[in-house]
Amino acid sequence: MKDTAGAVLNFTASLPFDRRLAVCDIRGSIAHVEMLADRQIISSDEAAGIIKGLQEIRADIEEDRFPYDIGFEDIHMNIEKRLTEKVGPLGGKLHTARSRNDQVALDMHLYLKEEIAIIDHHLYGLQETIIILAERFADVLIPGYTHLQRAQPVLLPHHLLTYFWMLQRDRERLAGALRRTDLMPLGAGAIAGTGFAIDRKQVAEKLGFSELYENSIDAVSDRDYIIEFLSFASILMMHLSRFCEELVLWSSAEFGFIELDDAYTTGSSMMPQKKNPDLAELIRGKTGRVYGSLIAMLTVMKGLPLAYNKDMQEDKEGLFDTVDSLKALLPLLSEMLQTMNIERSRLAAAVDDDYLCATDLADYLVRQGLAFREAHHVVGEMIAYCRQVGLRLRELDPEARHRFHAALAEDISALLDPKKVVEARCSRGGTAPSAVKEQLQLARNLLAGYQ
């Protein structure tokens, strides 16, 4: 029988990227060995020797002196090889009652559980930042947009809190992904379980898992939890991309609503006047990368027969890349938001457009007895006339307004005041200061109870 070709070994080796699982692998191995001893599958002295060797290896890894060898394919075999060098043939007993299939699955579950906690903490921090900004700019009005056309005036806090609720749903999705990650696969063996009288529940409790996989084939072939995490990450990145798109637009000269701090922008290699929102753009750009990892994982899994297949080694790099991206960009986005300046004069000028108050004029006519569709038509005709003659609504005299409807000849100045228009939107979830205050309190309470 021929040896596997060197080029094939290099191609199939996962050590260059699964090295980050080393500490999780050792943690799982120690729990496994303790259980083997408790079940008298190996002796307590043997377990103590193996555990001592594993602890020394963990110290070597943490202090960056572990001798990785790509000839042993992956981190799991590297650790076992090193253990055998340290403790002799005793190291071979580590693998009693387990397979690399359930071992790899365990490491991935342990790894992702830890990373989910870190990412959720960063999401909490971003939500907290949004609340801080909403309180800081409590009185600032901005134009609300639909189709990227000015629609109605809204409070800036109301607009910002939109992203709070998006992130809240993201955190709820992440919590769901965590529940599916919090399953312990060890003990499934390669596919069919093991003939040794192991105690899977003991290992699960030792490692902090809430539940066990109840089917050995499912335990080694399941990558749903990774797909679910990548799905969460993709939806999150879509939300962050929308937010960053607005920051890019708002910081442009055409909008001029905000100024991003110099620390979170870059200059141009040619044009000295430039202040480029590179961080916001790159967060927006990384969305495609995260989407790609999700699609790649779905594609890898779509045609695989049960149970384990080497294809499933492809579960790691996209996941690791996504985790790294989220952990890097979430705190940076929070910092950028906390340091940005609001250009109040530009926003005030943008809101000082009484066409934004057209809906309130229509509502006023409804209160005078018109059907809304008719009121909508009347106000639309008046605005069309104003645009034709180059006037604002407030610049029309009562006689001119009377031509469109008698009720419009009355004093309608309050209906054309953006502040009063905003104050009128007092329904739950609306943009009135009173409604936004209630929304902010709800957000604060939710954050306090969902850390």
Beta strands, then each sheet from edge to edge (+ up, - down):
strand 1: 141-146
strand 2: 149-155
strand 3: 183-184
strand 4: 211-212
strand 5: 258-259
strand 6: 341-342
sheet 1: 1+ 2-
sheet 2: 3+ 4+
sheet 3: 5+ 6-
end
